[in-house]
Amino acid sequence: MTQANPQDELHNLAMSEAARPLLEKVVRHIRDNCDPALAEYEELGRNREERFAFAPGQLEIIEDLKAKAKAAGLWNFFLPDAETGEGLSNLDYAYIAFELGKNPLAPQSMNCAAPDTGNMEVLERVGTREQKEQWLKPLLNGEIRSAFAMTEPDVASSDARNIGTRAVLENGEWVINGEKYYISGAGDPRCKIMIVMVKTSPDAEPFRQQSQILVPIDWPGVEILGPMNVFGHDDAPHGHMHIRFTDVRVPEENILWGEGRGFEISQLRLGPGRIHHCMRSIGAAEKALDLMIHRGLTREAFGKKIIDLGKNMETISRSRIEIDAMRLMVLKAAKAMDVLGNKEARIWVSKAKAMVPEKCCKIIDDAMQMHGATGISQWSELPEMYMKQRTLRFADGPDEVHHHVIARAERQAFENSNDRQAAIRTRGRRG
């Protein structure tokens, strides 16, 4: 009997038959429930009295959408464990996440919103029974929100070895001191728990110095200094907060997976997390393309529809080509995670993460250009879409880190391949 070659399996990017009905239900839920609710939700938000609070009626809209999604069985898709999620493969979830990216209410309506997805996956995989009961259970039920605190203002946080926030074990408690910023979701009044990346073992090997500790957001010594803006936008009430930890004391058992395993945990969450971001980003690019075409067909200038002016048709064509290319890249990365495992699929994940946010920014920028001044105004959803995609070029590793990973692997592959080197030499050129 011939054994299946994993490399051959990588070429099958079809969604499983079992997951197709689920995808159809997701599309209907977004079309019938999320899309009609979005305008009212955003209008209510414009009139709220406090920036980092929900306006009357906003939470009711979210909870109504969540109830409808739960009733339809649309909940916790991202977890591969069938006991806590749908048991979907990464490839199957990719097709669903493409749809989630088309409406900002869709992910949280189905309990698939970042950063909760990554935090739930970490707790599900490495949390103790007590940690799961206290924090994972309410997260899975959609009762609370969470945050992941890694990035720091005074160091290049893309290198985990630079993390400066310290945690020292004293009398059965971790004492935490330091600052974090751009902590997404920490402004949400529903946010109750943070996973905080700290340095616990400065004398250990470089990638064994870090640990991750559970810190309730309302714990003594935790001070939210304020929101960090992106292009002047504070993303309230979700927020990207600047937080100071001053002698924050949490129980010793709040550590995740043991001391010195923070870097390992980051790798567990960042692989799937990067792909989830890319999947939703492509959905946003699809939405931007639709808005671009609609604008081009409904406005005229110089006696022509805008779509027929200049190079606008070529812009639409290039956008479609880029979206299709991105979809294939992300599907291949998701399939690699399923077949090879997260660690072996890291090159594919880096390819997707380096490619998708940058290309999505260009597509959204072209859509704004097609809209004229309205495209950069509060009357359009495009500026917020652009802001989120531009932020993703830093989140979960900046572009440069992923390009370095890809180039290093390509260089090694060339240096280890006699055939590739021989093909260059046989051309007969000197130099």
N, C-alpha and C positions, 0 to 999 in steps of 0.2 A: 504494500500500500504506500503510495507516494505521500510524503508529509508536505503540508501546505507551507509555502514560503511566505513569511510575513511581508516581504517586499512586494509580492504579488497582490496581497490583500490591500495594500495602500492605494491601489488604483480603483478600488470599488468605493465610490463616493455616494452611492445611492442611500437614501433614507430607508430604514427598515419598514416593512409592511405594517408591523405592529404599531409603529409610531405615527403613521400617516393620519389615522382618525384623530389623534391628539392634536396634530398640527392644524387640521381643519377646524377643530373646536377653538384653538387659540386665535386663529384668523377671525372667526365669527365673534369671539368675545371682544377682541380689539375693535372690530368694525361696529358691533351693535351696542357695546357698553362703554369702552374707553374713549373712542373718538367723539361720541356725542357729549361726554362728560367733560372733555378737556377745556373747551371754551369757558364754561361756567367756572370750573376750578381755577383757571388762570385769572379770570375777571375778579373773582372773590379775593385772590391773592394780591391784586393791585391795590385793594382798599383796606388791607389789614392795618391795625393800629401799631402792632409791634412787628419788627422785621423777623425775629426768630420765634414766631408763634404762628399758628394756623389761624386764619380768619374764620369766623363763624360759618359753618357749612362746608369748609374744605375737608376736614377729617371725615365728615359724614359721607362725602362723595367717595373718598378713598375706601372707607369701611364698607360701603355699599358695593363697590367694585370687587373688593376682596371676598365678600360674602357670595357674590354671583360666581366668581372664579372658583371658590371652594366647592360650591354646590355643583359646578360642572366638572369637578375633578381636575382643575387646572391649578396645581399647587406644587411648589418645591421641585421643579423640573431638573434643576442643576445638579442635584445629588445623585450619584450613580447607584447608591444603596437603595434597593427597592423597598426596604422597610421604612425609610424616612423620606424618600423621594419617589419619582416615577420609575427608577431603575433604567433611565435612558442612557445610551452610550453618548460619548462626547459628540459624535457625528450627528446623532439624532437631535441632540439638544441644540446643535448649531443651526439647524433649519428653523427651530422654534425661536431661538434668540434673534435671528434675522428679523422676525416679525416684531419681537419685543422692542427693537430699536426704533420702530416707526412712531411710537407714541410714548411720551415720558411717563404717563400713568400706568402703562402696561406692565413694566417689570414689577413694581411694588404691588400691583393688584393681584399678581400671581406669586408673590413672595420670592421673586427672583431678582431683587435689586441689590446692586453693590452699595456699600461694602459688606452687607449682611451675608451675601452668598459666600464670599471667601471666609468670613468668620464662622459661619455655620459649618462649612466644609472642614475647617481646622478643628473645631470642637467635636464634630462627628468622628473625625479620624483619630485624634490624639487626646481628647478631653477625658477626664476621669468621670466616673459615674456621677459624682456630686456636681462637677462642673456642667455636665450635660443636663442634669435635672434643674439646676439653678438658672442656666443661661441658654443652652441649646434648645430646650423644650419651648420656652416662650418665643424664641426666635423662629423656630419651625412653625409655631402657631400664628406668627404674624402679630404677636402682642406687643413686642418691643422692637427697637432698632439698635444698631451698634456702630462702632467705629474701629478703625485700625490705625494706630499711632506709631509711625516709623520715621517720617521725614522730619529733619531738624533744620533750624535756620542758620546754624553756624558751621555746618560741615556739608560736604558733598555726600548726601545720603544714598545716592545710587550705589555706593560702595558700603556694604553693611559693616565693614570693619571700622568705619568712621563714626559709628553711632556713639554719642557721648552721654546720653541720659544714663545715669548710674542707678543700680539697685544693689543694696547691701543687706545681707541677712543679719538681723539683730533680734535675738530673743524670740525666734519663731515668726518674725515678720520681715517682709521685704520693705526696705525704706528707699523710696524712689525720689530722685532729684534730677531735674533737667527741663528742657523745653522741646516741644514739637510744634510743627505748623503745617498748614494745608491738610488738616485732619478731616477728611470728608465725612459728612454725616453727623459730626459732633454738635452741630447747631440745632439739629432736630429735637424738639422737646420730647420725642418718643425714645431718643437714644439713652440707653441705661448702662451700657457696658462698653469698655474699650479693651482691645488687645494691644498692649504697649510693648514695643521692642526696646529692650534695655541692654546695657552691658553689665554682666554680673561677674565675669571671670576675666579680668584684664590680663592676667598672667598666663592664660591658656593659649592654645593654638589659635591663630587669627579667626578662624570660622567656628571656634568653640567658645568664644567670649560672650556671645549674645544669648539672651533668653527672651521669652515672651511671657508676659504676666497679665492676668485679668485684673482690670481696675475699674470699679464702678465710677461712672462719670460724676456722681454727686459726692464722692468720697472726700473727707477732709484733706486739704492740701492741694486738691485739683482746682486750678483756676483757669477759666476760659477768658483769655485776654481780649478776644474779639475775632471777627471774621477776616480771613484773607480774601482779597478781591481778585478776580480774573478779568482783565480789561474793564475794571470799574464795576463789575457785577459780583454781588456777594452770594449769589445762589441760595438766598434765603427761601424757606427756613431750613433747608438741608445743610448748607454752609460748609466751608473749609476752614476750620478754626485753628487759632493760635492758642496753645495750651501750655501752662506752666505747672510743673510738679514740684512741690516744696515739702520735703519730709513726708511724703505720702506713704502711709503704713498700711500694707495689706497682708493678710495671712500668708504664711509660707506655702500653703497648699494652693494658692492662686496661680502658681507657676504652671505653664503648659508643657507637658511631656518631659519635664526635668530640666535642671540647669545646663546651660550650654548648648541647647538645641534650637535656639531662635532662628539661626540661618537655615537649618533643615526645614523648620516649619514654614519659613518664607518661601522656600522652593516648592513646598507642597501646595501652597495657595496661589503662588504667582503664575504657575503654568496654566491651570484652568482659568484663573482670573483674567490673564492677558487675552486668552481666546474668547472668553465671554464678552470682554470689552469690544474686541474686534467684530464679533458677531453682531452685537447691537449697533456698532458704528456703521456697518454696511446697511442695516435697516434704515438708519438715519440718512445715509447717502441716497438710498432709493427714494425716501421722502423728499429730499432736496431736489432730485431729478424731476420728480412729479411736479413739484412747485415751479421749477424752472420752465417746464414744458407748458404748464397751465398759464403762466404769466406770458410766455411768448405767444400763445394762441389768443389771448384775450386783450392784449394791448397793441396799439398801432402807432407807428411813427414814420414820417416821410412817405406816407401813402402805402405802407406795407405793415403786415403783422411783424412784431418784434422778432419772432422766431425766424423770419426770413431775412433779417438784416445782418450784414457783415458775416462773421464766422459763427453765428449762433447755432446753426445746424451742425457744424463741425464740433462745437462745444458739447452739444447734446450727444453726438456720436461718441466722442472721447469719454464722456461720463459713463455711458453705457458699457463701453469696452473696459474701463477701469473697474466698474462695479462687478462685472462678470469675472474679471481676473482676480479681484479680491475675494470673491466668493469661493473660487476654486482654491485659492491659497489657504483660506481659513478652513475649508472642508478638508483639505489635505492635512493640515495641522491637527485638526480634531481627530481624523482617522488615525494619524500617527500616534496620538495619545492613547487611542483605544488599542492599537495593535502592538506598539512598541513600549508603551508606558510613558509616563510624563517625563522621566529623565532622558530617555533616548529620543524623545520627540522635541527636545528643547530647541534644536536648530530650526525645525519647522515653526515652532511657536515664535521664535525670534524673527523669522522671515515675515510672518503675519503681522506681528506687533510693529515692526519697522515700516511696513508698507501701508497698512490700513489707515491709521489716523492721519498720516500725511496726505494720502490720496483723497480721503474724505474731506479734509480741510479745503482742498482745491475744488472739489465738486460743489461744496457749500458756498465757497467764495464765488464761483461762477454763477450759482443760483442767485446770490445777492446782487451781482452785477446785472443780471437779467431783470431784476426787480427795480433797478434804479435806487433812488433815495429811500424808498420804502423798505428795501432789502436790508438796510442797516438801522432801521427804526424799531421802536417798541411795538409797531403794528405787525411786525413779522416775527415768526419763530426762528428764522434763520440765524440771527446773531447769537442767540443762546445755543443753538446747535453747533455753530462754529466754535464758540467759547469752550464747549465741552470736548470737542474733538481736538482743539489745540492743546487743552490741558492733558489729554491722553498721550500726547507726545512726550510727556514727562512721567505720567503715572505708570507704576509697575515697570520702571526702567526707561530712561530716556532713549531716543532713537539711536544715539551714538553707541550706547552699550550694546544694543542688539546688532547693529552693523558690525561692531567689533567681534561679537560672538560668531556671526556668520562668516566674516572674512577670515577669522582665525581657523575655522573649520575648513574653509575652502582652501586655504593655504596648506594646511596639513594634508588634506586629501590629495592635492597636487604633488606635494613633496613625497608622499607615500605611494604614488602611482607611477610605475615605470612606463606604462603605456602612454599616459598623458605627456610625460616628459619626452618620450621617444617620438611622439607625433610632432612635437615642436622641432626636435633635432632633424627629423627626416625632411624638412622643407628645404634644407640645403643652404640656408642663409647664415651668414657669419654675424657674430656680435651677441 
